[in-house]
Amino acid sequence: MDNVIHFNTSTQKQRWKAIHYILGNKTFEKLAAMSLIANLVVYMHTKYNMDNVHLANAFNMWSGFTNVLPLLGAFIADTYLGRFHTIVFGTGALLLGMGIMALTAGMPRLRPSSCIDKSNCPRPQSWQLAILPGLDTRTEEGRAQLESFCNWWYFLFSWLLGFVIPTCCLALSFTIFLLGRNTYICVKPNGSIFAEMAKVIIAAYRKNHSTKGQPSPQSFYDPLIIESEDSETHRTMLGYTDTFKFLDKAAAITDPSELDNQGKPKNGWILCSLQQVEELKCMIGVLPVWLSGIRCFLAMTQMSSFGILQAIQMKRLVGPHFQIPPAWMGLKPMIALSTWTCIYEGVYVPLMQKRAKKNKRLTMEQRIMIGIVMAILCMMSPITMALLVPKFALSGWIEAFAAIAMMESLTTQCPESMKTFGGAVFFLGLSLASYLSTILVSIIYKVTGLNGKFPRLDGNDLNKNRLDFFYFTIAALSALNLLYFYVFARRYLRYSEPQKS
């Protein structure tokens, strides 16, 4: 049974006004982030003299680190600062990091000296590498809306000049966010979901060892949560589900002494509410799909590293004088994603509504399946610049289908108290995909160098390296991921689909 507080008209208008500020903020934040990512690989290769393997690993480690930070941001937001102030401090850190990137571009002494020739390139010193990575502290804005908002949220995203412009875009993004301050509903921090989940796990573990048999639903501690009608937030009450029953004992009252005189648990690590148990079940239920997403993102991450390196090495002349900048290729995924979003939201959905007289959209399962297929196709090994363009476009469509569906299942379909955590888990998946890519590159780098039997994934000539072998390995893993999702993971999507009221 859902206990939803209906908002009055003025509050609803204020909420949608806030969405405009958030979308404006995300437009320039995404533009700044994509510009940084598009330039970073080329910058490290040409100005920091890093070879392909070490550059790819360094980029993946940086990407993994920045995408794992939202977990820390979620903890700080829920426990101490609240979401608004966490976003303010996180964006400030990102702005500082991008400013440092622009500083390295404007001050040659912060970089290694230029190569004398291909065989004589000075390596960057440790302190120079320490300055290089910009901070990208992304945090969940909270209050995620419907699938449409998720789609539009993703849609709206000299070297000195190349880094100054993104920094200015980020500063504008930060300004737009602050201008909308009075329209946001700032919820006070009410404790971390990490502690709540830990309590359920510990309580279930204790009682599974001390009691026998399965408790009946009548024995669960299920207090009624009453909220005032003028409350600016609402909490969806989750009913009992018969999945993951090993957690049920955490909410079972096995001894009346577990409650105090007011009927509340004396110890939250021994007795939890049914709501706490069901919230943890909800998160566990989306983990199989999340794991599928990590392997799907693995193909996507290659385009930001090896894909850009391919563009650097290929002939990029258009006509007698103009040469396509390699960093431009990094913008192709966002262009492809934006194009699909416009077609989907502006053409496909209205057309289906007109034909079927109802809101007919692609399901999460369909979108994730399409995204995984795109990941397989993305790992085709192109040999010309013309074939590299669709490769980057396929990378953008992985985001358009799989990534947005993953984000939607982890945020919009989670209980209100877990939305920040769900958004952080999404970025954790991107982080793990980057670390997994680093591990694969390192393993293949060592294996291909054994006894000279295989072309070594080393040096700066990708043709001699046989990068296509590496791509085929990723494609094979993506094919196994498609089988895993179809046979096993997709059945868990029913836990993340919207509940009918």
N, C-alpha and C positions, 0 to 999 in steps of 0.2 A: 504494500500500500504506500502510495506516494503522498508525502505531506509537503505540499508546495505553497509558498506564500505568494499571492498575486500582487504585483506591483501596481501602484496607482499610475495614472496617465503621465503626470509630471515626472515621476521617477523613471518610467519607461523612456520618455523622450530624452531625459538626461543620459540614460545608459547608451542610447544609440548615438547621441552627440559625442559621448566619450569614444565610441568606436571610430568615429571620424578622426579624432586625434591619434588614436592608436594606429590606424592604417596609415596616416600621414607620417607618424613616427617610424613605422616599419618600412615605408617606401624608401626613405633616405638612409635608414640603418642598413637595409638590405643592399642598397646601391653601394654604400660604403664598404660593407663586408665583401660583396662580390668583387668590387674593384680591387680590394686588398688581396683576396685569394687569387684573382686572375693575374696580378702583377708579381706576387710573392715568389713563385717558382722561377719565373724568368729573372727576377732580381737576384735571387740566391745563386742562380746558375751563371749569370753574366757578371755580377758585381762581387760575389763572395767566392767565386771560382770553385764551386762544389760539383763533384762528379755526380752522375745520374743516380746511382744506388744510394749514396749517402744523402743526396738531396731529397730523394723520395722518402727515405726513412725519417729525415729531419722534419719534412713537411707533415708526414703522417703522425709523428709524435706531437708536433705542435697542434695539429687538428684534433688529435685525441685528447690532449690536455685541455684545450679550450672547450670541448664538448662535454667533458666530465665535470667542469666547474658548476653547471646548473644544479647538480645535486647539492653542492655546498650552498649555492644561492637559495635553493628551496628550503634547506634546513634553517638558514639565517632568517629568511622571510617569515616562515611559519612560527619560529620560536622567539625571535628577538625584534627584528626591524619592521616586519610587515612587507607586503609586496611592493608598494610604491617606493619606499625608501631604499629597498634592496635594488630595484631597477635604477634608481638615481645613482647610487654608489657604483653599481656594476657598469653603467654607461659611462660614468666618469673615469673608471679604470680603463675601459676600452678606448675612450678619447685620449687618455694619456699615452696608452700603448701605441696608437696610430700616430700620435704626435712624435713619439720616439722614432718610429719608422721613417717619417718624413725627415727627421733630423739626421738619420744615417744617410739618407739620400743627398742631403745638402752639405754634409761635412765628410769629405773623402777620408779623413784620418780615422773615422769610425769603421772603415771597411779595409780589407786587404788591398794591396796595390794591384794594379792591372796586370794581366798576363803578358809576359814578354813574347811567348809563342805558345802553341798548344801543349808543349811538353814542359813548359816552365811557368806554372801558375802558382803564386804564393797562396798558401792555405790561410784561412782566417784564424786569428788567435782566439783563445778561449774567451777573453773579455769582450771581443767583438761579437762572438756568437751569443754571449749572454745579453747583449743589448738588442740583438736582432729581433727575437720574437715579440710581437705586440700582444698585449692582453686582449682577449675577446670573451669577456664575462657575460654570457647570455643567460638571461633569467626568464622564467615563465611570467608573462604579463597577468595571468590569472583571468578568471571569468571568461573562459573560452566560449564562443558562440557555436552556431550550427555549422554544418559542412561547408556552406557557402562562405562563411567568414574564414574558415581554414584555407579555402582555395584562394580568396583574395589576399589573405595574410601572406601566403607564399608568393603571390603574384607581384605584390608591391615591394621589391628589393632594388717632356723631359722627365726622369725618375722623380725628381723633386716635385714637379707638377703632378705626376701620377699618384703620389702619396698625399700631397696637400689637398687635392680635390676630394678624395674619399674622406679625409679628416674633416674638411668643411661640411661635407654631406652629413657626417655623423653629428657634428656640432648643431646643424640645422635640425636633425632628427631629435636630438636631446631637447632643443628649444621648443619644438612642437609638442613633445611629450609634457614638458613643464607647463606650457600654455593651457593644456587641458586638465590641469590639476583639480580645478573646482568641479569638473564633471565626473571624476572618478569616485567610485564607492570604495573607500579605503577601509578594509576590514582589519581590525586589530589582531596581532598574532595570538593564537590560542593553543600553542603547543605544536611540537613536531610530530608528523605522521610516522617518522622513524621510530619514535618511542612507543607510539600506539601499536604499531605492527610487532615490535619486539615483545611487548606485554602479552599479545595474543599467542605468539609462538612459545614463550616461556610458560604461560599458564597452561596451554594445551599439552606441552611436554610433561609438565608436572603431573597433571591429572590423568594422562594416558598411562602413566606408570603407577599411579596410586589407586585408580578405580578401574573397574571392569564393566564391560557392556557399553552400549551406545545410549547416550541420554535422550530423553524425549523432548520435543519442542516445548512442552509445558514447563520443563525445569529450567529453561534458559532465563538469564537475567536480561530483560528487555524493557528498560524504562521508557516511558513516554517522554519525548522531547517536545516541549511546548515553546513556541516562539510568538512574540507579540505581532499583531497585524501590521504595525508600522515598521517592522524590522526591514532593514535594507538588504538582508541576505536571507537565503533559505537553505535548508538542508534536506536532501532527499533521504527519506527513511527506506532502508533496504529490508525487504522481507526475507524470511529464511529460505535458503536453498540447500538441496541435499547433495551438493558437490563438496569435495575436499572435507569429508566428514571428520577427518582426524583433528580438525581445528575446533569442532563443535564443543568439545569438553571445556574449552577456555571460557565459554559462556554458561556452562552448566553449574547450577547451585547444588553442590554435593553435600553441603553442610550449612544449616541456617546460621551458624556462627560466622560465616563468611560476610554477612551483612551487618551493618551497624544499626542503631536505633531508628535512623531515618531511611532504612532500606537501601543504603548505598554500600558498595564494596569497601571493606576495610583495607584490602590490599589489591591494587590494580594489577599486580603481577601474579595473582592467584585467580581472580575472578574478573572477567571482562564483559562488556555488554555485547549483545547479539549484533548491534550495529558495528562495533569494532571488528568482530569476526567476519562479518559479511563484506566489510570494506577490504580486508586483507584477501578474502576469497576473490573479490572483484579484480584486484591487482594480479593475483596468481593466475587468474583465468586468462589474462591477456599476455602472459609471459611467453607461451609457445609461439604466438604470432609475433611478438617482439623479437624473439630469437631468429625467426625467419627474416625479419627486417634487417637484422645485423648482417646476415649473409647477402641480402639483397643490396645493401649499401656498399658492400665490399667492391662491387663493380663500379659504382658511382665514384668512389674515392680515387680510383685509378686515373680518372680524367683530369683531376686537379694536379697530379704529379707527373706520371709518365705521359699522359695525353698532351700536356703543355710541352714536355720535353720533345715529343714527336713533332709538334708544331715548330719548335725552334730549329730542328734539324731539317725539316722538309723545305722544298722550294715554295716560296710564298709570293712570287711575283705575279702581279696582275697588271698586264700591259708592260710597257718598256721601263717605267719608272717607279710605280707604286709597289711596295712590299707590305703584305698584311702583317701587322704586329702579332707575335705569338699570344700575347695576353688577351687579344680580342677573342681567341678561341674559348677562353674561360667564361666569356659572357654568353656563348651560344646555348648552354644548358638553361640559363635563366630566360633567354628569348624563347626557346622552345616551350618551357614551362608556362610562360606568360601567354604565348599564342594558344596553347591548349586550354588554359583557364578561360580566356575570352571566348573561345569556341564553345566550351562546355557550359559555362554560365550564361553566355549571351545568345547561343543558338540551340544547342542540344537540349538543355533543360526546358526552356520555353516551348520548344517544338513538341517535346514529349508531354508537357503539361497540356498543350492544346489538343494533342491527339488522344491522350488517355484521360484527360480531365482530372489529373491528379499529379502530385509531385513525384515524377518518375526519375530516379537517379541511379547511377551505377552503384551497386552494393560495395561494401568494404571488401568482400571476398573477391569480386570481379576486379576491383581496382588493384588489389595487392597481387593477384594472379597476373594481370597485365604488366605490372611493374616488374615482377620477377622475370617474365619473358623478355622485357626490355633489357634487363640486366644481362641476359644470355646474349642477345643480339648486339649489345653494346661492346662486347668483348671480341667482335670481329676485328681482325688486324688490318687496318688500311695501309696502303702504300703510297697514296697520293693525298694532296691537300683536299681534293674534292670529296674523297671518301672519309676524311677526318671530320668534316662538318656534320654529316648525319650521325657519326659516332658521338659527338658532343651533344647533339640533339637528343639521342636516345638516353644519354645520361640525365638530361633535363626531364625527360618523360618518366624516368624512374622516380624522380621526386614528385612529378605531377600525379602519378598514380599511387605508387606504394608509400612514399614518405608521408604524403598528406593523409592517406588513409590510416597509417600508423599513428600519426600525431592526433588525428581525430579520435581514434579508439582509446588512446591513452589520456586524453584530456576531456573532450566533450562528453564522453560516455562514462567517465569516472565520477564517483560521488564528489560533491562540492569540496569536502575536506581533503580530497586527494588530487585535485586538479594541478596544483603547483608541483607536487611530487610526480604526477604523470607526465607533465611537460619535461621535467628534468630527466626522467627515465628515457624519453624519446631521444634527447641529446646524448644520453649515455650510450644508446645504441649506435649513434654516429661515431662516438668516441671509440667504442670497442671495435667497430669496423676499421677505423684508422689503425688501431694497435694490431688487429689481426692482419692487416695489409703489411705492416712493418715486419711482423713475424714471418709471413710468407716470403717477402722479399729477401729477408736474411737467410731463411732456410734454402731457398732456390739459389741464392748467391753462393752459398757454401757447397751445395750439392753439385751445381753445374761446374764447379771448379775442381772436382775430384778427378785426378789422373788425366785431365784434359779430354775426357770422353764427350763432353757436351759443350755447346757454345756457352761461354760464361756470361752471366748477367752482371757485367762490369764495364767500366770505362764510359766513354761518352758517345760511342757509335752504336745506336740502337739497332742498326741493321746487322752488325756483327754479333750483337748481344742476343739476337733472335728473341726480341720482345714478344713476338707472336706466341712463343711457347708459354710464356708467363700468362698472357691473355687467355690462351686456351685452358690453362689450369683454372683460372677464375671462372671461365665459362662453364667448365665441368662442375665446379662447386655450385654454381648458380643453377645448373640443371638438377643436381641432387637436392638443392633447396626447393625447387619447384615440386619435386616428388614429395619431399617432407611436408610442404605446406598443403598439398592436395590430399595426401593420405592422412595426415595427423593434425597439423596446426589449425586448419580452417574450421574444424569443429568447435574450437574454443572461441570463435568470433561471436557466437551467440551470447556470450557473457558481456560483450562490449557493444552490442547493438542497442539502440535506444529502447527503453521500456515504454510500453503503451500505458497511458494514464487511464 
